[in-house]
Protein backbone atom coordinates (compact mmCIF):
# COMPACT_ATOMS: atom_id res chain seq x y z
CA UNK A 1 0.00 0.00 0.00
CA UNK A 2 1.34 3.43 -0.89
CA UNK A 3 2.28 5.60 2.06
CA UNK A 4 0.03 8.46 0.94
CA UNK A 5 -2.99 6.18 1.41
CA UNK A 6 -2.03 5.84 5.08
CA UNK A 7 -1.82 9.59 5.52
CA UNK A 8 -5.14 10.07 3.76
CA UNK A 9 -6.85 7.81 6.30
CA UNK A 10 -5.03 9.26 9.31
CA UNK A 11 -3.59 12.75 8.74
CA UNK A 12 -0.13 12.73 10.32
CA UNK A 13 0.80 15.68 12.47
CA UNK A 14 4.44 14.59 12.68
CA UNK A 15 5.87 12.52 9.86
CA UNK A 16 9.56 12.58 8.95
CA UNK A 17 10.45 11.49 5.42
CA UNK A 18 13.76 9.94 6.49
CA UNK A 19 12.94 8.66 10.00
CA UNK A 20 10.32 6.55 11.66
CA UNK A 21 8.68 8.20 14.65
CA UNK A 22 7.05 6.31 17.49
CA UNK A 23 6.63 6.73 21.30
CA UNK A 24 6.18 10.37 22.35
CA UNK A 25 5.62 12.58 25.40
CA UNK A 26 4.73 16.24 25.85
CA UNK A 27 5.57 19.33 27.91
CA UNK A 28 4.36 22.94 27.75
CA UNK A 29 6.68 25.89 28.33
CA UNK A 30 5.97 29.31 29.87
CA UNK A 31 5.08 30.83 26.49
CA UNK A 32 2.39 28.24 25.91
CA UNK A 33 4.34 26.31 23.26
CA UNK A 34 4.13 22.54 23.30
CA UNK A 35 7.26 20.40 23.10
CA UNK A 36 7.07 16.82 21.89
CA UNK A 37 9.88 14.38 22.61
CA UNK A 38 9.76 11.22 20.53
CA UNK A 39 11.70 8.15 19.53
CA UNK A 40 13.15 8.25 16.03
CA UNK A 41 15.31 6.02 13.84
CA UNK A 42 16.35 6.16 10.20
CA UNK A 43 14.10 4.58 7.58
CA UNK A 44 17.35 3.57 5.83
CA UNK A 45 17.44 0.60 8.23
CA UNK A 46 14.85 -0.98 5.96
CA UNK A 47 13.32 -3.29 8.56
CA UNK A 48 11.34 -1.28 11.14
CA UNK A 49 12.00 -3.95 13.78
CA UNK A 50 15.65 -2.79 13.76
CA UNK A 51 14.66 0.71 14.87
CA UNK A 52 14.65 -0.11 18.58
CA UNK A 53 18.41 -0.51 18.79
CA UNK A 54 19.03 2.65 16.73
CA UNK A 55 16.67 4.97 18.60
CA UNK A 56 17.42 8.50 19.73
CA UNK A 57 15.11 11.09 21.29
CA UNK A 58 13.87 13.69 18.81
CA UNK A 59 12.27 17.03 19.64
CA UNK A 60 9.77 19.37 17.96
CA UNK A 61 7.73 22.41 19.05
CA UNK A 62 4.18 23.58 18.29
CA UNK A 63 1.55 26.09 19.35
CA UNK A 64 -1.44 23.86 18.52
CA UNK A 65 -0.31 20.20 18.84
CA UNK A 66 -0.87 19.78 15.11
CA UNK A 67 1.72 21.83 13.24
CA UNK A 68 5.24 21.02 14.40
CA UNK A 69 8.67 22.53 13.83
CA UNK A 70 11.54 20.10 14.15
CA UNK A 71 14.44 21.21 16.36
CA UNK A 72 17.67 19.55 17.46
CA UNK A 73 17.43 16.10 19.00
CA UNK A 74 17.15 16.10 22.78
CA UNK A 75 19.30 13.03 23.42
CA UNK A 76 21.26 10.40 21.50
CA UNK A 77 23.05 7.27 22.74
CA UNK A 78 26.15 7.92 24.80
CA UNK A 79 29.68 7.15 23.68
CA UNK A 80 30.71 3.59 24.52
CA UNK A 81 31.22 2.13 26.98
CA UNK A 82 28.14 3.35 28.84
CA UNK A 83 24.92 1.95 30.21
CA UNK A 84 22.98 3.83 27.47
CA UNK A 85 25.39 3.56 24.54
CA UNK A 86 23.09 1.49 22.28
CA UNK A 87 19.77 3.35 22.33
CA UNK A 88 17.75 5.90 24.29
CA UNK A 89 14.09 5.10 24.73
CA UNK A 90 10.81 6.42 26.09
CA UNK A 91 10.46 8.68 29.11
CA UNK A 92 8.75 11.79 30.44
CA UNK A 93 9.61 15.45 31.03
CA UNK A 94 8.70 17.51 34.11
CA UNK A 95 9.67 20.88 35.54
CA UNK A 96 11.33 20.82 38.92
CA UNK A 97 10.87 23.25 41.80
CA UNK A 98 14.22 24.78 40.82
CA UNK A 99 12.78 25.86 37.45
CA UNK A 100 14.88 23.39 35.48
CA UNK A 101 13.43 20.71 33.22
CA UNK A 102 14.03 17.03 33.93
CA UNK A 103 13.87 14.44 31.14
CA UNK A 104 13.72 10.87 32.43
CA UNK A 105 14.49 8.25 29.80
CA UNK A 106 15.23 4.57 29.23
CA UNK A 107 18.67 3.40 28.16
CA UNK A 108 20.14 0.12 26.92
CA UNK A 109 23.76 -0.85 26.31
CA UNK A 110 25.82 -2.56 23.65
CA UNK A 111 27.54 -4.74 26.24
CA UNK A 112 24.23 -6.38 27.13
CA UNK A 113 22.92 -6.42 23.54
CA UNK A 114 20.09 -4.12 24.61
CA UNK A 115 18.51 -6.77 26.84
CA UNK A 116 18.72 -4.92 30.18
CA UNK A 117 16.80 -1.67 30.62
CA UNK A 118 17.65 1.10 33.07
CA UNK A 119 16.39 4.62 33.67
CA UNK A 120 18.45 7.80 33.47
CA UNK A 121 18.08 11.57 33.56
CA UNK A 122 18.97 14.59 31.45
CA UNK A 123 18.39 18.20 32.56
CA UNK A 124 17.81 21.50 30.77
CA UNK A 125 17.34 25.16 31.63
CA UNK A 126 15.28 25.93 28.52
CA UNK A 127 13.81 22.64 27.18
CA UNK A 128 16.11 22.95 24.16
CA UNK A 129 19.62 21.98 25.28
CA UNK A 130 19.95 18.82 27.38
CA UNK A 131 22.80 17.41 29.44
CA UNK A 132 23.00 14.02 31.09
CA UNK A 133 22.84 14.00 34.87
CA UNK A 134 26.00 12.07 35.70
CA UNK A 135 27.25 8.95 33.94
CA UNK A 136 25.30 6.27 35.79
CA UNK A 137 21.68 5.16 35.60
CA UNK A 138 19.27 6.74 38.03
CA UNK A 139 16.86 3.86 38.74
CA UNK A 140 17.41 0.12 38.32
CA UNK A 141 15.15 -2.88 38.91
CA UNK A 142 15.19 -4.30 42.43
CA UNK A 143 14.95 -8.14 42.43
CA UNK A 144 13.07 -7.97 45.73
CA UNK A 145 9.93 -7.31 43.67
CA UNK A 146 10.89 -7.22 40.01
CA UNK A 147 12.03 -9.72 37.41
CA UNK A 148 15.61 -9.31 36.21
CA UNK A 149 16.87 -10.68 32.90
CA UNK A 150 15.65 -14.26 32.51
CA UNK A 151 15.53 -15.36 28.88
CA UNK A 152 13.52 -18.44 29.84
CA UNK A 153 10.75 -16.23 31.26
CA UNK A 154 10.82 -13.16 28.96
CA UNK A 155 12.84 -11.86 26.04
CA UNK A 156 14.31 -8.87 27.92
CA UNK A 157 14.52 -7.23 31.34
CA UNK A 158 11.59 -4.85 31.42
CA UNK A 159 12.41 -1.62 33.29
CA UNK A 160 11.48 1.30 31.05
CA UNK A 161 9.06 4.10 30.10
CA UNK A 162 9.38 6.20 33.30
CA UNK A 163 6.37 8.45 33.90
CA UNK A 164 7.16 11.03 36.60
CA UNK A 165 4.61 13.23 38.38
CA UNK A 166 4.41 15.19 41.63
CA UNK A 167 2.85 13.65 44.71
CA UNK A 168 -0.67 15.10 45.02
CA UNK A 169 -0.04 15.92 48.70
CA UNK A 170 3.26 17.65 47.93
CA UNK A 171 5.42 14.83 49.33
CA UNK A 172 7.97 14.57 46.54
CA UNK A 173 7.65 12.70 43.25
CA UNK A 174 6.44 9.39 41.88
CA UNK A 175 7.73 7.36 38.94
CA UNK A 176 5.68 4.71 37.15
CA UNK A 177 7.68 2.09 35.25
CA UNK A 178 7.00 -0.69 32.75
CA UNK A 179 8.12 -3.69 34.79
CA UNK A 180 7.50 -7.36 35.49
CA UNK A 181 6.87 -9.14 38.77
CA UNK A 182 9.56 -11.47 40.08
CA UNK A 183 6.96 -14.23 40.50
CA UNK A 184 4.00 -15.73 38.68
CA UNK A 185 3.36 -17.33 35.27
CA UNK A 186 5.89 -15.98 32.80
CA UNK A 187 3.39 -14.61 30.29
CA UNK A 188 1.35 -12.63 32.85
CA UNK A 189 3.95 -10.88 35.03
CA UNK A 190 3.42 -7.34 33.74
CA UNK A 191 3.04 -4.78 36.56
CA UNK A 192 3.28 -1.04 37.12
CA UNK A 193 6.67 -0.51 38.73
CA UNK A 194 7.09 2.29 41.23
CA UNK A 195 9.82 4.54 42.62
CA UNK A 196 9.73 7.71 44.72
CA UNK A 197 11.97 10.73 45.20
CA UNK A 198 12.17 13.86 47.32
CA UNK A 199 14.31 15.83 44.86
CA UNK A 200 14.00 14.23 41.35
CA UNK A 201 17.61 12.99 41.42
CA UNK A 202 17.70 10.40 44.23
CA UNK A 203 15.15 7.63 43.83
CA UNK A 204 14.01 4.69 45.94
CA UNK A 205 12.46 1.66 44.25
CA UNK A 206 9.16 0.61 45.81
CA UNK A 207 6.86 -2.39 45.43
CA UNK A 208 4.71 -2.39 42.28
CA UNK A 209 1.42 -0.49 42.22
CA UNK A 210 -0.42 -3.41 40.60
CA UNK A 211 -0.39 -7.19 40.62
CA UNK A 212 -0.07 -9.43 37.56
CA UNK A 213 -3.42 -9.54 35.75
CA UNK A 214 -2.99 -11.20 32.39
CA UNK A 215 -0.53 -8.91 30.59
CA UNK A 216 3.08 -9.67 29.71
CA UNK A 217 3.99 -6.01 30.09
CA UNK A 218 2.24 -2.67 30.58
CA UNK A 219 3.97 -0.16 28.32
CA UNK A 220 4.16 3.65 28.42
CA UNK A 221 2.10 4.08 31.62
CA UNK A 222 0.62 7.49 32.40
CA UNK A 223 -1.71 8.81 35.11
CA UNK A 224 -4.09 11.76 34.78
CA UNK A 225 -7.21 13.01 36.53
CA UNK A 226 -10.25 13.61 34.31
CA UNK A 227 -13.29 15.23 35.96
CA UNK A 228 -12.02 14.15 39.35
CA UNK A 229 -11.42 10.54 38.29
CA UNK A 230 -7.80 9.23 38.48
CA UNK A 231 -6.98 7.13 35.44
CA UNK A 232 -4.07 4.89 34.46
CA UNK A 233 -3.35 4.60 30.73
CA UNK A 234 -1.10 1.88 29.33
CA UNK A 235 -0.53 -0.18 26.18
CA UNK A 236 0.38 -3.75 25.37
CA UNK A 237 1.39 -5.26 22.04
CA UNK A 238 1.77 -8.79 23.42
CA UNK A 239 -1.02 -11.33 23.39
CA UNK A 240 -2.68 -11.47 26.77
CA UNK A 241 -3.04 -14.67 28.73
CA UNK A 242 -5.89 -17.12 28.11
CA UNK A 243 -7.34 -16.04 31.47
CA UNK A 244 -8.09 -12.59 30.00
CA UNK A 245 -9.27 -13.95 26.69
CA UNK A 246 -8.22 -13.30 23.12
CA UNK A 247 -8.22 -9.65 22.12
CA UNK A 248 -6.61 -7.33 19.60
CA UNK A 249 -7.01 -4.29 21.86
CA UNK A 250 -3.75 -2.51 22.58
CA UNK A 251 -4.73 0.61 24.59
CA UNK A 252 -6.12 0.20 28.10
CA UNK A 253 -7.51 2.52 30.80
CA UNK A 254 -7.90 1.71 34.49
CA UNK A 255 -9.95 3.85 36.92
CA UNK A 256 -8.53 4.23 40.41
CA UNK A 257 -9.00 6.02 43.70
CA UNK A 258 -5.75 8.02 43.57
CA UNK A 259 -2.99 8.82 41.09
CA UNK A 260 -0.58 7.05 43.42
CA UNK A 261 -2.45 3.76 43.15
CA UNK A 262 -2.79 0.94 43.76
CA UNK A 263 -4.19 0.05 40.34
CA UNK A 264 -6.55 -2.86 39.67
CA UNK A 265 -5.24 -3.78 36.22
CA UNK A 266 -7.74 -6.64 36.07
CA UNK A 267 -10.41 -3.92 35.65
CA UNK A 268 -8.68 -2.39 32.61
CA UNK A 269 -11.05 -1.18 29.87
CA UNK A 270 -9.92 -1.12 26.22
CA UNK A 271 -9.85 1.94 23.96
CA UNK A 272 -10.03 0.89 20.33
CA UNK A 273 -8.44 2.97 17.59
CA UNK A 274 -6.99 1.29 14.47
CA UNK A 275 -3.22 1.31 14.45
CA UNK A 276 -2.79 3.75 17.35
CA UNK A 277 -0.13 2.86 19.92
CA UNK A 278 1.64 4.47 22.89
CA UNK A 279 -0.70 7.48 23.11
CA UNK A 280 -0.58 10.12 25.81
CA UNK A 281 -3.52 11.93 27.34
CA UNK A 282 -2.88 15.66 26.79
CA UNK A 283 -5.20 18.49 27.89
CA UNK A 284 -6.96 20.44 25.16
CA UNK A 285 -6.04 23.99 26.17
CA UNK A 286 -8.30 25.57 23.51
CA UNK A 287 -11.52 23.59 23.77
CA UNK A 288 -11.16 22.08 27.22
CA UNK A 289 -11.31 18.35 27.79
CA UNK A 290 -8.66 15.82 26.82
CA UNK A 291 -7.12 14.29 23.73
CA UNK A 292 -5.03 11.25 22.89
CA UNK A 293 -1.85 11.73 20.85
CA UNK A 294 0.12 8.70 19.70
CA UNK A 295 1.75 7.07 16.71
CA UNK A 296 0.49 4.76 14.01
CA UNK A 297 2.00 1.34 14.52
CA UNK A 298 0.89 -1.29 12.00
CA UNK A 299 -1.91 -0.81 9.48
CA UNK A 300 -2.73 -3.40 6.83
CA UNK A 301 0.39 -5.33 7.82
CA UNK A 302 2.79 -2.39 7.37
CA UNK A 303 4.59 -0.32 9.99
CA UNK A 304 3.76 3.37 9.58
CA UNK A 305 5.84 5.24 12.17
CA UNK A 306 4.26 8.68 12.35
CA UNK A 307 2.33 10.64 14.99
CA UNK A 308 -1.27 11.52 14.19
CA UNK A 309 -3.33 14.57 15.07
CA UNK A 310 -4.90 14.62 18.55
CA UNK A 311 -7.99 12.45 19.07
CA UNK A 312 -10.51 14.19 21.39
CA UNK A 313 -11.72 11.77 24.08
CA UNK A 314 -14.02 11.68 27.08
CA UNK A 315 -14.15 9.41 30.10
CA UNK A 316 -17.48 8.02 31.29
CA UNK A 317 -17.63 5.94 34.49
CA UNK A 318 -18.62 2.38 33.67
CA UNK A 319 -18.01 2.94 29.97
CA UNK A 320 -14.39 4.01 29.87
CA UNK A 321 -12.50 6.24 27.47
CA UNK A 322 -14.28 6.94 24.16
CA UNK A 323 -13.85 9.37 21.25
CA UNK A 324 -15.47 12.71 22.05
CA UNK A 325 -16.68 13.22 18.49
N, C-alpha and C positions, 0 to 999 in steps of 0.2 A: 504493500500500500504506500502511495506517495506521502511524504511527510506533510504536504500542504493539506491533505485530507484530514489529518489529525488536527491541525490547527484550525481548520474550518469547523470541526465539531466542538473543540474546546479552545477558544482563543487564548493563546499563551501570553501571560503578562511578562514572563522572563524566559526567553529562549535565546541561547547562544549558538551561533552557527557552527562554531568549532569545539564546543564543549557540551557534554551532558550536564544537566543541573538536577539535583535531587533534594535531599533533606534541607530544610530551611528553618530559620528562627528570626524574630523581629524585635526591634527596639526603636523607640521614638526619642528624638533629641529635643533640646529646649526650644528650637525654632519650629517644632511641629513636623519636621521631616522624619519619614520612616527610613530605617536601615534594615536591609535584609542581609543575613549571613547564610551562605548556602554551600553545600558540597558541590564540587565541580571536578571534572576530569575530561581529558581530551577525547573527542570522537575519533581521533586517529588510532586509538587503541583497537578499533574495529569491533571487538566483542564487548558489549556493555557490562558483562560480568567482571571484566578486568578492572573496571573503574574503581572498585573499592580500595585497591592497593595503590592507586595513583591519585587519591583524592587530596585536594587542598580546600581551604575555606575562602570562598569568594565573597564579594561585598558589592552591594548596589544601594542607591538612595532614591527616594520617591516622595512626592507630596500627597499622592492619592492611592498608593498601594496597587497601582495598575501600570503606570508609566515609570520605568526605571532607568536610571543612569548608572552604568557600570563604573566602579572606581577600583582602586588597587586592591588586590587580595588582602584579606585580613591576616591569614596565617597559612604557611606552607610547611611541609615536613622539615624537621630539624636536620642539620648535618649529622651524619653517622660518626661514631656510634651514639645513639640516644634512644630513649624509651619511645619517642614519637618520630623516628626517622624514616618510617615507611609511608604513613598516611596520617592525616588529621581529619577526624570525623565530627559528628554532630554534637551540638552543645546548646548553650543558652547565654544570653548577655543581660546583665543587670547593672544598675548604677549603685555604687556604694555610698555610704554616708559621708565619705571623704570627697565626693563629687567625681571620682574616677569611675571608669567603666570596666567591668570585669567580664571577660569572655571565658567561660568554662567549656572545655572541649575534650573529645576522646582522642587518644593516640595509640598507635600500634607500631611495633618495631620490626626491622629487618631480621634481627637476631632470632626472633621468635616466629618468623614467617607470618606476622600479623595475627597470630592466634590468641594472644593475650591482650586484653584491653585495659587501659588505665585512663584516669581523668587528670587533666592539667588545666592551667590557667594562663591567660594572657591579659594584660591590662593596657588601658589607653586613657589619655586625658581628653580626647576629642572624638572618639569613635572611629577615627580614620587611620591612625598609626598605632600599631599594636606591638607590644614587647612581651616575651614570655616571662612569667614569674618564676625565676630560678631555672634549674636544669633537671629537676626531678618531678615525677608525677605528684599530684596533690592528694588524690584519693585512690586507694587500691582495695580490691575485694578482700574481705575478712573471712577466712574459712570457718570461723565460728558459725556463721549463718549462710554463707554463700558458696556456691560451687566454683572451684578453681578449674583450670584446664584439665579435662578428662575426655579424651577423644572417643572413649567407649560410650560416654553418656551424651555428649554434644560435640558439635564440630568446632567450637571455639570457646574461649572463656568470655562470657557475657558480662561486661562491666562498662557501660557506655551511655550515651545520650543524656548527660546531666541536665536536669531542669532545676534551676535555683530560684528561690523566691523567699521573701522575708516572712518571718514568723508573724502570724496575725496579731499576736499579743506583744510584739516588739522584742521578743527574746531571741534575737539572732536570726539565723538563716537556715533553710532546709534545702536539701538536694535530693531529688528523685532520680533513680538510676535504673536502666535496663539491666536486670540481673537474674540469676537463677538460684533457687534454693539448693542447699547442700544435700538435701534428702528428698526422697520421693521418686516416683516413676520418671524415667529420664525424659520422656516426651512431654511432661506436664509441669516442669519445675519453674516456669517463668513467674517471677515476682517483681514487685516494685521495691527496688533497693532504696536505702535511706541513709543519709549522713547529715550531720548538723554542724554549725559553726557559729562562733560569736563575732568573727571579724572578716569572713570571706576568704581567709588564707589558711587557717588552721581548721581541719575538719576531723570529725570523729564519726566512724562508721557505726551505724545503729542496726538493729534488727529490721527486717523488711516490713513494709507497711501493708502487705497482703500475703496471702498464703497461696500455694499452687492451686490453680482452678481450671486446668485444661488447656493452657497455652504453653508452648515451648519457650517463648519469650514475649515480653511486652515492650515494644519499641517506642521511641520518642515520646515518653510520658510527659504530660503537661497537666497542671491544675489551674482552674479558673473558678470564679463565682459568677453565675448568671442568675439574676433576679433572686439573690439570696441563697441559691442552691450551689454548694460546692460540687464540682465535677472533675473527674479524672478522665483524660483523653489518652488513648494509646492505640498502637497499630500492631498487627501481626501478619506476616506473610508466610507463616508456617502452618501446615494443616493442624487443626486442633485435635485433641484426643477423642477417641470414640465416645467417651463419657459426655462430651459437650455436643457431639453430633457433627455430621458433615456440614460444612458451610464454606462459601466463598467470600464471606464478609471479611474485610481487612481493617476497618476503622471501628473502634469500640469506645463507648462512653459509660462511666460508672458514677452514679450519684453517691454522695457521702454526707457525713454530718459535719466534717471540717476539712479544710485544705490539707491539714497535717495527718489525715487518715485516722484510723486504718481504713483500707479500701476493700470492699467485698467484690472482688473481681468475678466471682461466680454470678453476680447480678449484672454483668456488663451487657449493654444494649448496642446492637450494631447500627452504624450509619453507612448507608449504601450510596456510593457514587462511583460510576465506572472509571476504573483506572487510577483514581486518586489514592495517594499514599503519603504518609508522614505529614498530615496537615497540622497546622497550629490554629488555635482559636485566637483571633485578633479582634479587638473592639473596633466597631465602625464609628469613627469619630465624627462623621458627617451626618449619618442617618440615625445613629444610636443602634443598639443591638450588637450582634456579634457576627463574625464571618470566619469561614474556614479557608485557609490558604495552604496549598500543598502542591506536590508535583505529580505529573502523570507518569505512572510506572509502565505497566504493559497494557496495550490495547491491541486487540486483534492479533495477539501473539508477538507483538513488536515492542521493544522498549522505547519510550518516547524521550524522557529526560528533560522536561521543561516544567516551569511553574505556571499554573493557570491563574486567571483572575479570581478575586475573592468570591466565595460562595456564601451568601447570606443564610444564616441558620437561626433557629429558635430552639429552646429547650422546653419541653412540656413534661411535667411529672407523670410517670406511668407510661409515657409514649417514647420519650428520649429526645435525641437531637434530630431535627428534620430541616429540610430546606425551607427558608422563610418565604420564598416566592419562586 
